[in-house]
Amino acid sequence: MSNKKNSRKSSTKSSTMRLRPVWVVVLCILAVLLVILLFRACSKTDDDTSSNASISVIDMNAGVQTIEETRAVEQTSVKIDIPSCKVVVGEKIYVTATVTPANTDRSLQWKSSDDKVFRVSQDGIVEITGTGTAALTATVGNVSDAIVIEGIEKNDSKSQMNLPSYNEVSSSDNTDADSNADNDGQPQQETQAAAARPKTTQAAMPSVKVVSRGLRSYQLADVLGGLGFHSTGDNVFVYGEGDDYSGEIIVQPDVSIIYIKKNSADYESAVQSVLQNLLPDEYTQAWSNYTSAATDRTFILEGRTVRIVTAGNGGHSQIVVYN
């Protein structure tokens, strides 16, 4: 009996000893499988993260590209505000051009193809020096516009190219409306974009009923001699000469352009007298608007459009009074 018990214990102990290595192997295999599964799970997570990150970057880049491709860029353009015309030798005319967009940061350049026919300043003042034809070109950056100006001996001289006179084309051009005019007589500040526009851009006269009892532009020439101006042409009146040159007035049928180069007490007094002849009731307001102007301004006094053009790069400032 005792031998049977001992034999049974010995058999159980041997079985236990034989099974133990098997369990160890199984546990090792399970551990290895668990490690593999964890490794694969981690790898998959990393791959998914990388994949998502990659997709995100691609989407962002694609979005930026779309924005760049659809962004509209307005092209710069320039247009001289009068058509080709004929002008009498000795006269000076004031030419303007419209530049778009208004905030173009490049300056407007004027050029004559033949100085023997006319010269042009960077303020847009064209002086007719002889008979014949030449091209007037306005350039901004790499874009240009051009017209033909023909110098003639007399007002009734026939044009070689059948061109209209400057008086005809300027009268029709000045019927356009100027949205910067303010009917209460106070100056209207131009927008920042408009203030950045080149100084020789368009300044057309609004279509308003003139109620002023002052002189019209074509009548002004008769009084300028008595105010200290001397004539250098049919429509050009200069104040001072050489180092004493202070400015000048160009008289056209429908507009008087007062150029102020150098401020002096005498010339300021002369300019105020000119304004008094043109705007007898509100000339002091016109002068006050000029002296306080930091940028170009347009306003209406006595039913007449007045434009202030501030000096740029050491040039002339201007007071422009339309009929």
GUMI-358694 format. One line per 5 residues: number of its first residue (from 1); their letters; for each residue x, y, z of N, C-alpha, C. Coordinates in steps of 0.2 Angstrom, whole numbers, plus 5000, padded with zeros to 4 digits. Atoms other than C-alpha are relative to their C-alpha. Last residue first. Layout:
BEGIN
NUM> A> X,Y,Z,X,Y,Z,X,Y,Z; ...
This chain:
BEGIN
323> NYVVI> 5006,4996,5001,4926,5642,4670,4994,4997,5003; 5003,5001,5006,4940,5631,4678,4994,5005,4999; 5007,4997,4999,4952,5637,4691,4997,4999,4993; 5003,5000,5007,4968,5627,4693,4993,5002,5001; 5007,4998,4998,4979,5632,4708,4997,5000,4993
318> QSHGG> 5005,4997,5005,4996,5623,4705,4993,5001,5004; 5007,5001,4998,5012,5618,4714,4995,5004,4996; 5005,4995,4998,5027,5618,4704,4994,4997,5003; 5003,4997,5005,5041,5605,4705,4995,5006,5002; 4998,4993,5001,5053,5601,4719,4997,5004,4994
313> NGATV> 4993,5001,5002,5050,5582,4718,5002,5007,4998; 4996,5006,4999,5031,5585,4719,5007,5000,4997; 4994,5001,5003,5021,5601,4722,5004,4993,5001; 4994,4998,4996,5003,5600,4727,5007,4998,4996; 4996,5005,5001,4989,5601,4715,5007,5002,5004
308> IRVTR> 4994,4999,4998,4974,5611,4720,5005,4994,4999; 4996,5005,4998,4959,5611,4710,5007,5002,5002; 4993,4998,4999,4945,5623,4708,5004,4994,5003; 4996,5005,4997,4928,5620,4700,5007,5003,5001; 4994,5002,5004,4917,5635,4698,5005,4995,5003
303> GELIF> 5002,5004,5006,4900,5637,4705,5005,4998,4996; 5004,4996,5004,4905,5651,4717,4998,4997,4993; 5001,4994,4997,4918,5639,4724,4997,5005,4995; 5004,4995,5004,4919,5621,4720,4999,5006,5004; 5006,4998,4997,4932,5608,4727,4996,5005,4995
298> TRDTA> 5005,4996,5005,4946,5598,4721,4994,5002,5004; 5007,4999,4998,4961,5593,4732,4996,5003,4994; 5004,4997,5005,4979,5586,4729,4993,5000,5002; 5001,5004,5006,4988,5582,4745,4996,5004,4995; 4995,5005,5000,4994,5592,4760,5000,4995,4994
293> ASTYN> 5001,5007,5004,4983,5607,4756,5007,4996,5001; 5001,5005,4995,4983,5621,4770,5000,4993,4996; 4995,5000,4995,4990,5635,4759,5000,4994,5005; 4994,5002,5003,4979,5630,4744,5006,5000,5006; 5000,5007,5002,4963,5629,4754,5007,4998,4997
288> SWAQT> 5000,5004,4994,4966,5646,4762,5001,4992,4999; 4993,5000,4998,4969,5653,4745,5002,4996,5006; 4996,5003,5005,4953,5647,4738,5007,5000,5003; 5001,5008,4999,4944,5652,4754,5004,4996,4995; 4996,5001,4994,4951,5670,4752,4999,4993,5002
283> YEDPL> 4993,5001,5001,4945,5670,4734,5004,4998,5006; 4997,5006,4996,4927,5667,4739,5008,4999,4999; 5004,5001,4994,4917,5682,4733,5004,4995,5005; 5000,4994,4996,4929,5689,4719,4996,4999,5007; 5005,5002,4995,4933,5672,4712,4999,5006,5005
278> LNQLV> 5004,5006,5002,4942,5675,4696,4994,4998,5004; 5003,4998,5006,4948,5693,4699,4996,4994,4997; 5005,4995,4999,4951,5689,4717,4996,5002,4994; 5006,5004,4997,4961,5673,4712,4994,5005,5001; 5003,5004,5006,4972,5684,4701,4994,4996,5003
273> SQVAS> 5004,4995,5004,4974,5696,4716,4997,4997,4994; 5006,4998,4997,4979,5682,4727,4996,5005,4996; 5004,5006,5001,4992,5676,4715,4993,5001,5003; 5003,4999,5007,4999,5694,4715,4996,4994,4998; 5005,4995,5000,5000,5694,4734,4997,5001,4993
268> EYDAS> 5007,5002,4997,5008,5677,4734,4995,5006,5000; 5003,5005,5005,5021,5683,4721,4993,4998,5003; 5003,4996,5006,5025,5699,4731,4996,4995,4996; 5006,4995,4998,5027,5690,4748,4997,5003,4994; 4997,4994,4998,5038,5676,4740,4994,5004,5002
263> NKKIY> 5004,4995,4996,5035,5658,4737,5003,5006,5002; 4997,4997,4994,5044,5650,4723,4996,5005,5004; 4994,5003,4999,5037,5638,4710,5004,5002,5006; 4996,4997,4994,5019,5642,4710,5006,4997,5001; 4994,5004,4997,5010,5638,4694,5003,5004,5005
258> IISVD> 4995,4996,4996,4992,5646,4691,5006,4995,5003; 4996,5004,4996,4982,5637,4678,5006,5004,5003; 4994,4996,4998,4967,5646,4671,5004,4996,5005; 4996,5001,4994,4954,5636,4662,5006,5004,5001; 5004,5002,4995,4941,5637,4649,5003,4998,5006
253> PQVII> 5007,4997,5000,4949,5647,4635,4995,4998,5006; 5004,5004,5005,4966,5643,4641,4993,5002,5000; 5007,4998,5001,4977,5655,4651,4998,4996,4994; 5002,5002,5006,4994,5648,4658,4992,5001,4999; 5007,5002,5001,5000,5657,4673,4999,4999,4993
248> EGSYD> 5003,4998,5006,5018,5658,4679,4993,4998,5000; 5006,5004,5002,5029,5656,4694,4997,5003,4993; 5004,5002,4995,5042,5664,4705,4995,4995,4997; 5006,5003,5003,5057,5668,4693,4996,4996,5006; 5006,4997,4997,5068,5679,4703,4994,4997,4997
243> DGEGY> 5000,5003,4993,5084,5668,4699,4993,5003,5004; 4994,5002,4997,5080,5671,4681,4999,4997,5007; 4996,5003,5005,5064,5681,4678,5007,4997,5003; 4992,5001,4998,5050,5686,4688,5003,4997,4995; 4999,4995,4994,5031,5682,4686,5007,4999,5002
238> VFVND> 4995,5002,4995,5027,5674,4669,5001,5006,5005; 4998,4994,4997,5012,5675,4658,5004,4998,5006; 4995,5001,4994,5009,5662,4645,5002,5006,5003; 5004,5001,4994,4994,5663,4633,5004,4998,5006; 5007,4998,5001,4999,5671,4617,4997,4999,5007
233> GTSHF> 5003,5003,5005,5018,5670,4622,4992,5002,5000; 4995,5003,5004,5030,5676,4634,4997,4996,4994; 5002,5005,5005,5018,5689,4642,5007,4997,4997; 4998,4998,5007,5024,5698,4658,4999,4994,4995; 4998,5005,5005,5016,5697,4675,5001,5003,4993
228> GLGGL> 4993,5001,5000,5016,5711,4688,5002,4994,4995; 4998,5003,4994,4998,5713,4692,5007,4997,5000; 5000,4995,4994,4994,5726,4679,5002,4997,5006; 4995,4995,5001,5000,5714,4665,5000,5005,5006; 4994,5002,4998,4988,5701,4671,5006,5004,5000
223> VDALQ> 4998,4997,4993,4973,5711,4669,5006,4998,5002; 5000,4993,5000,4969,5708,4650,5002,5003,5007; 4994,4997,5003,4975,5690,4650,5000,5008,5000; 4995,4999,4995,4961,5685,4662,5006,5004,4998; 4999,4993,4999,4947,5687,4650,5006,5002,5004
218> YSRLG> 4998,4996,5006,4949,5670,4642,5000,5007,5001; 4993,5001,5001,4949,5662,4660,5002,5004,4993; 4999,5007,5003,4932,5670,4664,5007,4999,4998; 4998,5001,5007,4932,5685,4675,5000,4993,4998; 4993,4998,5001,4922,5685,4692,5002,4999,4992
213> RSVVK> 5000,4994,5003,4903,5686,4694,5007,5002,4998; 4995,4995,4998,4903,5668,4699,4999,5006,4995; 5004,4994,4997,4887,5658,4696,5004,5005,5001; 4995,4995,4998,4894,5644,4684,4996,5006,5003; 5002,4994,5003,4882,5629,4682,5004,5006,5004
208> VSPMA> 5004,4997,4995,4891,5613,4685,4998,5007,4997; 5005,4996,5004,4898,5600,4673,4995,5003,5005; 5007,5002,5000,4913,5594,4683,4995,5004,4996; 5005,4995,4997,4930,5599,4677,4993,4997,5000; 5005,4998,5005,4943,5585,4673,4995,5005,5004
203> AQTTK> 5004,4995,4995,4958,5583,4684,4995,5003,4996; 5006,4996,5003,4967,5568,4675,4997,5004,5006; 5006,5004,5002,4984,5563,4681,4994,5004,4999; 5003,4998,5006,4999,5574,4681,4994,4996,4998; 5002,4994,5000,5004,5572,4699,4996,5003,4994
198> PRAAA> 4995,4995,5002,5006,5553,4699,4996,5007,4999; 5000,5000,5008,4993,5544,4709,5005,5005,4998; 4994,5003,5002,4997,5541,4728,5001,5000,4992; 4995,4996,4999,4984,5553,4733,5007,4998,4998; 5000,4995,5005,4971,5543,4724,5006,5005,5001
193> AQTEQ> 4998,5002,5007,4975,5528,4733,5001,5005,4995; 4993,5001,5000,4975,5537,4750,5002,4997,4993; 4998,5006,4996,4958,5544,4746,5007,4999,5000; 5000,5006,5004,4957,5562,4741,5001,4994,5004; 4994,5003,5000,4952,5575,4754,4999,4994,4996
188> QPQGD> 5001,5008,4999,4937,5585,4749,5007,4997,5000; 4996,5005,5004,4940,5604,4750,4998,4993,5002; 4994,5002,4996,4926,5615,4757,5004,4994,4996; 4995,4995,5000,4915,5625,4745,5006,4998,5004; 5001,4996,4994,4899,5615,4750,5006,5005,5000
183> NDANS> 5004,4994,5001,4898,5607,4733,5000,5005,5005; 5005,5000,4994,4912,5595,4735,4996,5007,4999; 5002,4994,4999,4922,5589,4719,4994,5000,5006; 4997,4997,4994,4931,5573,4720,4998,5007,5002; 5004,5003,4994,4919,5564,4708,5003,5003,5006
178> DADTN> 4995,5002,4996,4925,5575,4693,4997,4998,5007; 5001,4998,4993,4913,5575,4679,5006,4998,5004; 5000,5006,4996,4918,5576,4661,4999,5002,5007; 5007,5001,4998,4914,5592,4651,4999,4994,5005; 5002,4998,4994,4932,5596,4651,4993,5000,5002
173> DSSSV> 4998,5005,4995,4936,5585,4637,4998,5002,5007; 5004,5006,4999,4925,5594,4625,5002,4996,5005; 5007,4998,4998,4933,5611,4628,4996,4994,5001; 4999,4999,4993,4951,5603,4628,4993,5002,5002; 5000,5006,4996,4947,5596,4611,5000,5001,5007
168> ENYSP> 5006,5004,5001,4941,5612,4603,5000,4994,5004; 5006,4997,4997,4954,5623,4610,4994,4996,5000; 5000,5002,4993,4968,5611,4605,4994,5003,5004; 4996,4996,4996,4963,5613,4587,5000,4998,5007; 5004,4995,4997,4957,5598,4577,5005,5005,5004
163> LNMQS> 5001,5000,4992,4969,5589,4567,4996,5005,5002; 5008,4998,4998,4967,5588,4548,4999,4999,5007; 5003,5006,4999,4985,5580,4546,4992,5001,5002; 4997,5004,5005,4994,5595,4538,4996,4993,5001; 4996,5006,4997,4983,5606,4549,5002,4996,4994
158> KSDNK> 5002,5007,5001,4977,5622,4541,5005,4995,5002; 4995,5004,5005,4982,5638,4549,4997,4993,4999; 5004,5002,5005,4967,5648,4557,5004,4996,4995; 5006,5004,4998,4974,5649,4574,4997,4997,4994; 5006,4996,4998,4991,5655,4567,4994,4995,5001
153> EIGEI> 4998,4993,4999,5008,5647,4564,4995,5005,5003; 5002,4996,5006,5005,5629,4567,5001,5007,5002; 4999,4993,5000,5013,5616,4578,4998,5004,4994; 4997,4996,5006,5006,5599,4577,5000,5007,5002; 5001,4993,4999,5004,5587,4592,5003,5004,4994
148> VIADS> 4996,4995,5004,5002,5569,4589,4998,5007,5001; 5005,4996,5005,4996,5557,4603,5005,5004,4996; 4997,4994,5004,5005,5544,4613,4995,5003,4996; 5006,4997,5005,5001,5531,4626,5003,5006,4997; 5000,4993,5002,5014,5520,4636,4994,5002,4996
143> VNGVT> 5006,4998,5004,5017,5505,4646,5000,5007,4998; 4998,5003,5007,5034,5498,4653,4993,5001,4995; 4997,5007,5000,5034,5508,4669,5001,4998,4993; 5000,5002,4993,5022,5523,4666,5003,4993,5000; 4998,5007,4998,5025,5532,4650,5000,4999,5008
138> ATLAA> 5001,5001,4993,5016,5547,4642,5002,4993,5002; 5001,5006,4997,5022,5551,4624,5000,5000,5008; 5000,5000,4993,5019,5566,4614,4999,4994,5003; 5004,5005,4995,5023,5563,4596,5002,5002,5007; 4996,5004,4995,5029,5577,4584,4996,4996,5004
133> TGTGT> 5003,5005,4996,5022,5587,4569,5005,4996,5004; 4998,5007,5001,5028,5603,4561,4996,4995,5004; 5005,5003,5004,5029,5621,4565,5002,4993,4999; 4999,4999,5007,5040,5627,4580,4994,4996,4996; 4994,4996,5002,5042,5629,4598,5001,5001,4993
128> IEVIG> 4999,5001,5007,5026,5624,4606,5005,5004,4997; 4999,4994,5004,5027,5622,4624,5002,4999,4993; 4998,5001,5007,5019,5607,4633,5001,5007,4997; 5001,4993,5003,5017,5608,4652,5004,4999,4993; 5005,5001,5006,5014,5590,4658,4999,5007,4997
123> DQSVR> 5007,4998,4997,5023,5593,4675,4995,4999,4995; 5002,5006,4997,5038,5582,4668,4993,5002,5004; 4997,5001,4993,5041,5596,4656,4997,4994,5003; 5005,5002,4995,5037,5595,4637,5004,4999,5007; 4997,5002,4994,5045,5604,4623,4995,4998,5005
118> FVKDD> 5003,4998,4993,5037,5606,4606,5005,4997,5005; 5007,4999,5001,5041,5606,4587,4997,5002,5007; 5001,4994,5004,5060,5608,4588,4993,5002,4998; 5000,4994,4996,5060,5597,4603,4999,5006,4996; 4997,4995,5004,5055,5582,4592,5000,5007,5004
113> SSKWQ> 4996,5004,5005,5049,5565,4599,5004,5006,4996; 5001,4997,5007,5043,5574,4615,5005,4997,4995; 4994,5000,5005,5043,5564,4631,4997,5003,4994; 5002,4997,5007,5032,5564,4647,5006,5000,4996; 4994,4996,5004,5036,5552,4662,4997,5002,4993
108> LSRDT> 5002,4999,5007,5023,5546,4675,5005,5005,4996; 5001,4993,5002,5030,5540,4691,4998,5000,4993; 4994,4998,5005,5029,5522,4697,4998,5007,4997; 4995,4996,4996,5019,5518,4713,5006,5002,4995; 4994,5002,5004,5002,5514,4704,5006,5004,5003
103> NAPTV> 4994,5001,4995,4989,5517,4718,5007,4998,4996; 4998,4994,4997,4976,5523,4705,5006,5000,5005; 5004,4998,4994,4976,5508,4695,5003,5006,5003; 5004,5005,4996,4976,5515,4682,5005,4994,5001; 4996,5006,4998,4985,5531,4676,4995,4995,5004
98> TATVY> 5003,5004,4995,4975,5545,4668,5004,4993,5000; 5001,5007,5002,4985,5558,4658,4997,4996,5006; 5000,5005,4994,4986,5577,4659,4999,4993,4997; 5002,5007,5002,4992,5590,4647,5000,4996,5006; 4999,5004,4994,4994,5609,4651,4996,4993,4998
93> IKEGV> 5006,5003,4998,4996,5620,4636,5002,4995,5005; 4999,5005,4996,5009,5633,4631,4994,4997,5002; 5005,5001,4995,5008,5644,4616,5002,4994,5005; 5000,4995,4995,5022,5650,4606,4996,4999,5006; 4993,4999,4997,5018,5641,4590,5000,5006,5005
88> VVKCS> 4996,4994,5002,4999,5639,4589,5007,5000,5003; 4999,4995,4996,4993,5621,4593,5004,5006,4997; 4995,4995,5002,4986,5607,4583,5000,5006,5005; 5003,4994,5001,4978,5591,4590,5005,5005,4997; 4995,4996,5004,4980,5573,4594,4996,5006,4998
83> PIDIK> 4998,5003,5006,4967,5567,4607,5005,5004,4996; 5002,4997,5006,4966,5573,4625,5002,4996,4994; 5007,4998,5000,4967,5564,4641,4997,5004,4994; 4999,4993,5000,4983,5554,4638,4992,5002,4999; 5004,4997,5005,4979,5536,4644,5000,5007,5000
78> VSTQE> 5000,4993,5000,4990,5525,4655,4997,5003,4993; 5001,4997,5006,4988,5507,4660,5000,5008,5000; 4999,4993,5000,4995,5496,4674,4998,5002,4993; 4994,4998,5004,4988,5478,4674,5000,5008,5000; 5002,4995,5004,4977,5473,4689,5006,5003,4996
73> VARTE> 4995,4994,4999,4983,5457,4697,4997,5005,4994; 5000,4995,5006,4969,5444,4700,5005,5006,5001; 4999,4993,4998,4973,5430,4713,5001,5004,4994; 5006,4996,5001,4966,5414,4706,5001,5007,5002; 5002,5000,5006,4983,5405,4704,4993,5004,4998
68> EITQV> 4996,4996,5004,4990,5411,4720,4998,5000,4993; 5001,4993,4999,4975,5405,4730,5005,5004,4995; 5006,4998,5002,4975,5388,4722,4999,5008,5001; 5000,4999,5007,4993,5386,4725,4994,5002,4997; 4996,4994,5002,4991,5390,4743,5000,5001,4993
63> GANMD> 5004,4994,4999,4977,5377,4744,5004,5007,4999; 5005,4999,5005,4987,5364,4736,4996,5006,5001; 4997,4997,5006,5001,5367,4748,4995,5001,4994; 4998,4993,4999,4990,5365,4762,5003,5003,4994; 5006,4996,5001,4982,5349,4755,5001,5007,5001
58> IVSIS> 5001,5000,5007,4999,5341,4752,4993,5005,4999; 4996,4996,5004,5004,5345,4769,4998,5001,4993; 5001,4993,4998,4989,5338,4777,5004,5005,4996; 5006,4998,5004,4990,5322,4766,4999,5007,5002; 4998,4999,5007,5008,5320,4772,4994,5003,4996
53> ANSST> 4996,4994,5000,5003,5322,4790,5002,5002,4993; 5005,4994,4999,4989,5310,4788,5004,5006,5000; 5004,4999,5006,5001,5297,4780,4996,5006,5001; 4996,4997,5005,5014,5300,4794,4996,5001,4994; 4998,4993,4999,5001,5298,4807,5004,5003,4995
48> DDDTK> 5006,4996,5001,4994,5282,4799,5001,5008,5001; 5002,4999,5007,5011,5275,4797,4994,5004,4999; 4996,4995,5003,5015,5279,4815,4999,5001,4993; 5002,4994,4997,4999,5270,4821,5005,5006,4997; 5006,4998,5003,5003,5255,4810,4998,5007,5002
43> SCARF> 4998,4998,5006,5020,5254,4817,4994,5002,4995; 4996,4994,5000,5014,5254,4834,5002,5003,4993; 5005,4995,4998,5001,5241,4831,5003,5007,5000; 5004,4999,5006,5014,5230,4822,4995,5006,5001; 4995,4996,5004,5026,5232,4837,4996,5002,4993
38> LLIVL> 4999,4993,4998,5012,5228,4849,5004,5004,4995; 5006,4997,5001,5007,5212,4839,5001,5008,5002; 5001,4998,5008,5025,5207,4837,4994,5004,4999; 4995,4995,5002,5028,5209,4856,4999,5002,4993; 5002,4994,4997,5012,5199,4860,5004,5006,4998
33> LVALI> 5006,4998,5004,5017,5185,4848,4998,5007,5002; 4998,4998,5006,5034,5184,4857,4995,5003,4995; 4997,4993,4999,5026,5184,4874,5003,5003,4993; 5005,4995,4999,5014,5170,4868,5003,5007,5001; 5003,4999,5007,5029,5160,4861,4994,5006,5001
28> CLVVV> 4995,4997,5005,5038,5162,4877,4997,5002,4994; 5000,4993,4998,5023,5157,4887,5005,5005,4996; 5006,4997,5002,5021,5142,4877,5000,5007,5002; 5000,4999,5007,5039,5137,4879,4994,5004,4997; 4995,4995,5002,5038,5139,4897,5001,5002,4993
23> WVPRL> 5003,4994,4998,5022,5129,4898,5005,5006,4999; 5005,4999,5005,5031,5115,4889,4996,5007,5001; 4997,4997,5006,5046,5116,4900,4995,5001,4995; 4998,4993,4999,5034,5113,4915,5004,5003,4994; 5004,4995,5003,5025,5098,4908,5003,5007,5001
18> RMTSS> 5000,5001,5007,5039,5085,4911,4996,5006,4997; 4993,4997,5002,5042,5091,4929,5000,4999,4993; 5000,4993,4999,5023,5090,4933,5007,5002,4997; 5005,4996,5005,5022,5073,4925,5001,5007,5000; 4997,5000,5006,5037,5067,4935,4996,5003,4995
13> KTSSK> 4994,4996,5000,5030,5073,4951,5003,5000,4993; 5003,4994,5001,5013,5064,4947,5006,5006,5000; 5003,4999,5007,5022,5048,4944,4998,5007,4999; 4994,5000,5004,5033,5049,4960,4997,5001,4993; 4997,4993,4999,5017,5053,4970,5006,5001,4995
8> RSNKK> 5005,4995,5003,5008,5038,4962,5003,5007,5001; 5000,5001,5007,5023,5026,4966,4996,5005,4996; 4993,4997,5002,5025,5032,4983,5000,5000,4993; 5001,4993,4999,5006,5029,4986,5007,5003,4998; 5004,4998,5005,5008,5011,4978,4999,5008,5001
3> NSM> 4996,5000,5006,5023,5007,4989,4996,5003,4994; 4995,4994,4999,5014,5012,5005,5003,5000,4993; 5004,4994,5000,5000,5000,5000,5004,5006,5000
